[in-house]
Amino acid sequence: MFKVTLSSSITSKARLAWETRHEFLQTNKKVKAVVVVLTVVSPFLGLILGSTLGLVVGLVVSAIIYFLSPYAVTRVREITKGTS
């Protein structure tokens, strides 16, 4: 006669990780208005002032527009991470 005993156990662990992303454009209305106004006014300043002064003023206004433009609209990325 034989005696046989069997036993077993199973253990399982699962972990779920998730991430959500939300991207949108955030507009700074004041800076955007300044950029638009300077863009429209700049050619007329060059036309009215004429010659070298008009060229210099146009270049200065264009440089101001160039450096202000990135602040008018900014891309915002919100990332939410979680586990369960």
C-alpha positions in Angstrom: 0.0 0.0 0.0 1.3 3.5 -0.9 0.3 6.8 0.5 0.5 9.8 -2.0 -0.1 13.4 -1.0 -0.1 16.2 -3.5 -0.3 19.9 -2.8 0.2 23.0 -4.9 -0.3 26.7 -4.7 -0.5 29.3 -7.3 0.2 33.0 -6.6 -0.5 35.7 -9.1 0.2 39.4 -8.9 -0.8 41.8 -11.7 -0.1 45.5 -11.8 -1.7 47.9 -14.3 0.0 51.1 -15.2 -1.7 53.8 -17.3 -0.9 57.2 -18.6 -3.1 59.8 -20.2 -1.9 62.7 -22.2 -3.8 65.9 -23.0 -2.2 68.4 -25.4 -3.6 71.8 -26.2 -2.6 75.3 -27.3 -2.8 78.0 -24.7 -3.1 81.5 -26.1 -1.9 84.7 -24.4 -4.4 87.1 -25.9 -2.5 90.3 -25.0 0.8 89.2 -26.6 -1.1 87.8 -29.6 -2.8 91.2 -30.1 0.5 93.0 -29.8 2.1 90.7 -32.4 -0.9 91.2 -34.8 -0.9 95.0 -34.5 2.9 95.2 -34.9 2.7 92.9 -38.0 0.1 95.1 -39.6 1.7 98.5 -38.6 5.3 97.6 -39.5 5.0 97.9 -43.3 3.2 101.2 -43.1 5.8 102.6 -40.8 8.5 101.7 -43.4 6.4 103.3 -46.1 5.7 106.5 -44.1 9.2 107.0 -42.8 10.9 106.0 -46.0 14.6 105.6 -46.8 17.1 104.3 -44.2 15.1 105.3 -41.2 12.1 103.3 -42.5 14.4 100.3 -43.1 15.8 100.5 -39.5 12.4 100.9 -37.9 11.0 98.0 -39.9 13.9 95.8 -38.9 13.5 96.7 -35.2 9.7 96.1 -35.3 10.3 92.8 -37.1 12.8 91.7 -34.4 10.3 92.5 -31.7 7.7 90.5 -33.5 10.2 87.6 -33.8 10.9 87.5 -30.1 7.3 88.0 -29.0 5.7 85.4 -31.2 6.6 82.3 -29.2 4.9 83.8 -26.2 1.6 84.4 -28.0 0.7 80.7 -28.3 2.2 77.9 -26.2 1.7 74.2 -26.5 0.8 72.6 -23.1 1.1 68.9 -22.4 -0.5 67.4 -19.3 0.5 63.9 -18.4 -1.3 61.9 -15.7 0.2 58.6 -14.6 -1.4 56.0 -12.4 -1.2 52.4 -11.3 -3.8 50.0 -10.0 
